[in-house]
């Protein structure tokens, strides 16, 4: 009789998660996972599954990265941009120290020779993520 009952049942896959409470992710972990999800050919659901996340959670982090709220790690590739040098002396302006102006996607960042490189790195990464 029991065998007859099981003949009409189909096997289904289910996932059992154990543990208590919410998992906390560091900013660096989030950035690394989001960066992985933006890789060419990456599937968000697969990346989320590998890191024990729901795809919705990962999409929320990706949105934060696109808005510049989460800075992604550098991808290791160097890229060069054209540099325009303007001779301030010919325009009658007096300069004290070097200065640099970076324009990305309509955003202009003006820097002096005393800029903190850590801060500049974060600004460029945020601009890159937003572009």
C-alpha positions as CSV (number, residue, x, y, z in Angstrom):
1,X,0.0,0.0,0.0
2,X,2.8,2.5,0.8
3,X,4.5,1.7,-2.5
4,X,1.4,2.6,-4.3
5,X,1.3,6.1,-2.6
6,X,4.9,6.9,-3.7
7,X,4.4,5.8,-7.3
8,X,2.4,9.0,-8.1
9,X,4.9,11.4,-6.3
10,X,7.5,13.2,-8.3
11,X,10.9,14.1,-6.9
12,X,11.5,17.8,-6.4
13,X,14.7,19.6,-5.5
14,X,14.7,21.8,-2.5
15,X,17.3,23.7,-0.6
16,X,17.7,23.7,3.1
17,X,19.5,26.6,4.7
18,X,20.7,26.3,8.2
19,X,22.1,28.9,10.6
20,X,20.7,31.7,12.6
21,X,20.2,35.3,11.7
22,X,21.4,37.4,8.9
23,X,24.8,37.3,7.3
24,X,26.9,40.4,7.3
25,X,29.0,41.3,4.3
26,X,31.9,43.7,4.4
27,X,32.0,46.5,1.8
28,X,35.0,44.8,0.2
29,X,33.1,41.5,-0.1
30,X,30.1,43.2,-1.6
31,X,32.3,45.0,-4.1
32,X,34.1,41.8,-5.1
33,X,30.9,39.9,-5.6
34,X,29.3,42.7,-7.6
35,X,32.5,43.0,-9.7
36,X,32.3,39.3,-10.4
37,X,28.7,39.7,-11.5
38,X,29.6,42.4,-14.1
39,X,32.3,40.2,-15.7
40,X,31.6,39.4,-19.4
41,X,29.4,36.3,-19.6
42,X,28.6,36.2,-15.9
43,X,25.0,35.2,-14.9
44,X,23.8,37.0,-11.9
45,X,21.8,34.0,-10.5
46,X,25.0,31.8,-10.8
47,X,27.2,34.4,-9.0
48,X,24.5,34.9,-6.3
49,X,24.2,31.1,-5.8
50,X,28.0,30.7,-5.4
51,X,28.0,33.3,-2.7
52,X,24.9,32.1,-0.9
53,X,22.8,35.2,-1.9
54,X,19.5,35.7,-3.7
55,X,19.7,37.2,-7.1
56,X,17.5,40.1,-5.8
57,X,20.1,40.9,-3.1
58,X,22.9,40.9,-5.7
59,X,20.8,43.1,-8.0
60,X,20.4,45.6,-5.1
61,X,24.1,45.7,-4.6
62,X,24.6,46.2,-8.4
63,X,22.2,49.1,-8.3
64,X,24.2,50.7,-5.5
65,X,27.4,50.3,-7.5
66,X,25.8,52.0,-10.5
67,X,24.7,54.9,-8.3
68,X,28.2,55.2,-7.0
69,X,27.3,54.1,-3.5
70,X,29.5,51.0,-3.7
71,X,33.0,51.3,-5.1
72,X,34.1,48.3,-7.1
73,X,37.7,47.0,-7.0
74,X,40.0,47.9,-9.8
75,X,39.8,45.5,-12.6
76,X,43.6,45.5,-13.1
77,X,43.4,46.8,-16.7
78,X,45.1,50.1,-17.3
79,X,43.4,52.6,-19.7
80,X,44.8,55.8,-21.0
81,X,42.9,59.0,-21.8
82,X,44.0,62.0,-23.9
83,X,45.6,64.8,-21.9
84,X,45.2,68.4,-22.9
85,X,47.9,70.8,-21.5
86,X,46.9,74.4,-21.3
87,X,49.6,77.0,-20.8
88,X,48.3,79.2,-18.0
89,X,51.2,81.6,-18.2
90,X,50.1,82.8,-21.7
91,X,46.7,83.7,-20.3
92,X,48.2,86.0,-17.6
93,X,47.2,83.6,-14.8
94,X,49.7,82.9,-12.0
95,X,49.8,79.3,-10.8
96,X,51.1,78.0,-7.5
97,X,51.9,74.3,-7.8
98,X,50.6,71.8,-10.3
99,X,46.9,71.2,-11.0
100,X,45.0,68.6,-12.9
101,X,41.4,68.5,-14.2
102,X,39.7,65.2,-15.0
103,X,36.4,65.1,-16.9
104,X,34.4,61.9,-17.0
105,X,30.8,61.6,-18.3
106,X,30.2,65.3,-17.8
107,X,31.7,65.4,-14.3
108,X,34.7,67.6,-13.7
109,X,37.2,66.9,-10.9
110,X,39.8,69.6,-10.2
111,X,42.9,68.5,-8.3
112,X,45.9,70.2,-6.9
113,X,49.4,68.8,-6.4
114,X,48.5,68.0,-2.8
115,X,45.6,65.6,-3.6
116,X,45.3,62.4,-1.5
117,X,45.8,59.5,-3.9
118,X,43.5,57.2,-1.9
119,X,40.7,59.7,-2.2
120,X,41.4,60.2,-5.9
121,X,41.4,56.5,-6.5
122,X,37.9,56.2,-4.8
123,X,36.6,59.1,-6.9
124,X,37.8,57.7,-10.2
125,X,36.3,54.3,-9.3
126,X,33.0,55.8,-8.4
127,X,32.9,57.8,-11.7
128,X,33.8,54.7,-13.6
129,X,31.0,52.7,-11.9
130,X,28.5,55.5,-12.7
131,X,29.5,55.9,-16.3
